[in-house]
C-alpha cells in the first residue's frame, strides 16, 4: 500500500468532520459554477489560439546542458516545454520553470512571443530563489484546489485569496471564509487536506495560464463575492487584463509564474489553520498554512519536523480583511 493510499484511508473520518458546516446557500465551489468557469476558460483558450493567424518563426537560444543550441520555434504557439521536448525527456521531466533573456521568469506552458534566450530551471540550479518562489506560489494554488476537494459543497467554503509567496515565513498559505466562527481543525482534519494535496501531485496535472480581459474574469467569478471584489483593483493595475491559472478543474487568479505541473510537489504537510478575523454575523476568515518539499528532496523525520513546527507560526502576510486597494502586492506575488 502506497503512502498516499495510507494517508487517504487515515484521513477519511477527518474528511467527514470537515463537511459538518452545512448551508443551502450557493457559493463559488459548486459543481455548476466550476463547470461554467471551465467552459469559459476553454472557450477563451481556443479563441486565443485561433486568433494567432499567421505563424511567425522565432529563434530561441537555449543556454544550458548538454550544450547551448538555437531552436527555431513558432511565435505565440511554442512554449518552453516544447523547447525542452527538442532537447530530451529528462529536460521535460526536470524543468519546473523557464527564465527568458536571463531575467524574466516564464511558465513552462506559456507560449513564447519573440526571439529570446531560454534557460530551463529545476530545483538544483545554483540560484534557486526564482524557482523556489514559483514552487511556493504553486503550493498555495494547489492548497485552494485541495480545500475545494476536501469540503463538500454544503460546507459553504469560499476561497478568498493567497498572498504572495514569502519563503522566509516558513509556510505557504491560502485564506478562506467559513460560515462558522469556531472552526478548530484537529490534526486529522489537516491530514485530510494534506491527503488531497498528495493526490493532486500524483495526478501530474499540467498547470495552465491564461490572460483574459476583466469582463470575462468577472463573468467567470460572478458567483464569488471575494473574487468579484478583487478583480477591479487587479485589472486597474494590469491594463484591464487578469491572469488566471488552472489545474484540473480548479481555476484561480494569480499573476504567476507557477511550476509546470502538480507532480513537482513532494512531501507536504498542512500544519495550521488560524482564525484571523470575523466576517459578518456568523462567518470568519481562516488562514490555512503548510510546508512542502519539491519532488526528489529528502529530509529525515527530525529535520522535516523542524520545518513543520516553524510553518505553524502565523504568517505575517497581509490579512484577507484588509482593504484590497491598499495592498502593495496584488493578491498574489
N, C-alpha and C positions, 0 to 999 in steps of 0.2 A: 504494500500500500504506500503510495507516494505521500510526501509531507503535505502537499496541498490537499489531498483527499482526507488525511487525518485531521487537518485543521478545519476542513469543511464540516466533517462529522461532529467534531468537538463543538463547533460554533452553531449547530442547528438550533439548539434551545435558545441561544443568545439572540439569534435572528428573530425568533418568535417574540422575545421580550422587546426587541426594538420596534415591533409592529403594534405596540399596545396603544399608542396615541392616535385615536381614530376620529375622523370627521367626515361629513358629507360634502365639504367644500371642494371645489375644483382647484387645481394648482398645477404648477408648471411641469411636474414629473409624471402627469397622467399619460396613459398609453396613446390617447388620441393626440395630445399635444406633441408628444415625441414623434409620432408618425408624421404629422403635418410639418414639423420642423425639419425632419429629414427629407421630406418630399421637396420642400422649398430649397433646401441645401443642394439636393441632386439636380433640380431644375436649373439653378443658377450656375452650378458647376458645369453642366452641359452647355448652357448658353455662352459661358466664357470660353469654353473650348471651341465652340462653333464660330465664335467671333474672331478667332485668331486670323483667319483669312490667309493671305499669302505667307508662306513659311520661309523666313529668312534664316540663313546659316550663320552661326556664331562659332568663334574659336574659344575653347575652354582649355586653358593651360593648367593641367593638373600638376601640383607640386607635392611630391612625397614618394614613398616606397611603392614598388621596387625602383622606379625611376620617373623623372619628370617626363611628361608626354603631353602633346597637344591633341585634343579631341575636337572634331567637327560635329557640332550638335545643332538642334533646332531651337530657335528663339521662341520663348513663351510656351514651349512644349516640353523640351528636355529638362530633366531635373538632376541634381547632384547624384541621386540614386541611379539614374540612367547612366551617368558617367561612371559610377562605381561598377555597373554591370559590364562596362567595357574593360575593366581592369581585372577583377577576379571575384569569385564567390565570397572569398574572405573579406574583401573590401565592402561588399554588400552587407555582410553579417555584422561586421565590427563598427561600421561608420554610423555614429549616432547623430552627428550634426556636421554641417559644412561651414567653411569660412571662405567668403568671397573677397577677392582683392586684398587679402591679408588682414581685414579688419571688420568685415560685415558678417555676423552670424546668420546662417541661412538654413531653413528647414530642408531636410533631405528630399522631400517630395514636393517642394515648391519649384515651379518652372523658373529657369534662368532667363533673364530678359536680354542680356547683351554679353558680348565677349568679356571674359574675365579670367582671373586666376582662381584656382579651386584647391582648397585643402580639405581633406576628409578627417574629421576629428573623432577619436574614440576616447575612452576614459583613461588611457595610458599615455596620452601625449604629455610633453614636458610642462606645458602650461594648461592645466585642465579647468581653469576657472570658468571659461565660457561654456564649455560643455556641461560642467557640473551645475551651473546656474540653470541651463536648459533642462537638465535632469530634475532638479528640484521643482521647477515650474511644472514639468510634466507630472510629477508625483501629485501635486496639488490638483491638477486637472483630472488625473485618474481617481483621486480620492472623491471628487464630485460624482464621477460615474459609479464608484463603489457604493457611495451613500445612497444613490438612487436605486441601486440594486438591493441594498440591504433593507431599506424601508419599503413596505408596501404602499401603494397609492393612498390608502386610507389613513396613513400616518401623517399626511399633510406636511411632509418635509418640503422646505423651499430652500434651494441653493441661493445664497446671496452673492458671494464673490470669493476670490482667493487673492490675497495681497502678493505683491512681487516677491520673488524668492530672496531670502536672506540666509545664506548658508551659515553665517556666523551665529545665527539664533539657535541652530541645532535642530530645527524642525521645519517640515513643510506643513502648510495649514490650508483649511477650507472653512469658510464661515457659512453657517446655515441658520435657518429660523424654524422653530418648532412651536406648535400651539400648546406649550406647557412651560411653566416656569420652574419646574423642579426635576428636570431630567438629570439623573446622575448615573451614567452608564457604568456598569461593572466591567471587570476585566474580560469576562466572557463576551460582553457586548462589543468591546473594542476588538477582540479577536475575530468576531464575526465580520466586522468591517475589513480587518486585515485579510481575512479569507477571500473576500470579494476582490481585493487588490491582487492577491496571488492568482486568482482565476483569470483576471484580465491580462496579467502578464503571460500566463500560459497560452492564451488565445492568440498572442502575437498580432495584435490589431494595429494596422497602419494608422498613424496619426496624420490626418489631413488638414490642410489650411485652406481657407477661402476668404478673400477680401470682398466685402459686399457694401452696397450703399446703405445709409442709415434707415431709409424707409423699409427696405427688405428686412433688415435686422429687427426693426420694430414689429413687423408682421410676424416674424419667427418667434419673438419673445413677448407677444402682446398679452399672453396669459401669465406672464411672470412679473409680478409687481416690482421686484427689485431690479431685474434686468432692464425693464422698461424705463425705470427712473435713471439708471446709469447711462443708457445709450446716448441721450442728447449731449451730455458732457464729454463722453468719449469721442463722438463724431465731430464735435466742435473743434477739438484739438487734433483731429486727424483728417481734416479736409472733407468731412462728410462720409468718410469710409470707416468701416468696422471690420476688424479681423476676427474670424471665427475659427475654431478648431473642432474636429470631430474624431472620436474613436468609437467604433461600433455604431450605436445609435445615439450616443451622448454628444451633445453639441454645447459649447460654451464660448464665452468671449475672452479673448486674450490677445495681446499684441505679439506674443511669442518671443523668440522661436521655441520649439519643443523638439525633443528627440524623435527619431524616426518611427519608433514602434513601442508598444507596451512591453515587448519582450526584454527591453533593457532594464526593467525593474527586477532586482534580485530580492534579497532578504528585506522584508518590510514589516513594520510594526506600527499600528495605530496606538499611540501611547497615552493620549489625554484628550479630554473634552471639557473645555472651560466655558461656563456661562459668563458672557461678557456684558450683557445689557438686557433689560426687559424690552419687549416690543408689543405695544398695545396692552389691553387689559389682561390678556391670557397668554401671550406668546413671549418668546425670548430668543436672543441671539446666542448661538453657541459656536465656539471655535474648536474645530477638530484638528488635532495635531498628530504628526507621525514622523518616523525616521526610516530611511531606506538606504540600501547599498545598490549600486549598479550590478547587473549580472556579471558573475565571474569574480567578484570581490569576496574574499572570505575573511571573517574575523571570528576569533574564538568567543565563547559564550560570555566571558568576563568583559572583554573589550566592547562587544556589542551592547552588553548591559549598561556600560557607562554611557554610551551614546543614547540609549533608550531613556535612562534617567534624566539626562540633560534635556532631551526633547520634551519632557513633561512640563518643563517650566513655561509659564505663559509667554507666548510670543509677543515681542514688543511692536509688531506691525500695527499699522493704523487699524482702528476698530471699525466694524461694519456700520455702526450707527453714527459715525462721523459724517458731516456733510460731504457728499461726493465731489462737489465742485471745488472743494478746498484741498483735495488730495493732491499731493505732488506726484504720485505715481498713479497712472490711470488704471485703476482696478487691479491690473496685473503688470508686473515689470517684464 
